[in-house]
Amino acid sequence: MKIKVLIADDNSFIREGMKIILTTYEEFDVVETVNDGLEAVDYCKNHDVDVALLDVRMPNMNGVEATKLLTEQTKTKPLIITTFDDDEYILDAIKNGAKGYLLKNNDPERIREAIKSVFNGNTVMQDVVLEKIKSNLTENKPESKINTSLFTDRELDIMAQIAKGLSNKEISKQLYISEGTIANYITSILGKTGLSHRTQIAIYFLTGRVNG
């Protein structure tokens, strides 16, 4: 069964170029290409679409607004692919339910894998996107949007460090506990949230949204 993909971009050159690239992969079926977010939402409400590739800046309705409506009104999974890495768009797209955020300068194989990953229920965030999120954090402990009562103080400490982009080794030095103990805490956090990897933990800690 092929993954049904919609491409929304107001630049016809990019839109059609993306379609040509994706149709070279046998696992994809590009069911439609549209000019803006409004057309994307209308199409997905009336047709079976697995993943919608959305540009951010489009007329009539941008990709961030379309992401919210797609998440609320359809089963289509929104994946933002854009040339813009503005902080405001990244955070808004994630809060609105985007399952991924990539820049268009990625090679086709990276985009291919991202679409497949999103289709399979995962969240895909490019490193530069996480860097943008981290740049918004306070110098010390990031402000969290989550229900802290679900977690122990140590789990919250570890989640805060993950949200800063620290590795287990770096967290070990910060909190003076072993990497093995940190791994156990992460397993516990994943179990409580239903998330599957540390990138999702960072997004969840910062936005309060279990997205993936």
Disulfide bonds with the S-S distance in Angstrom:
none
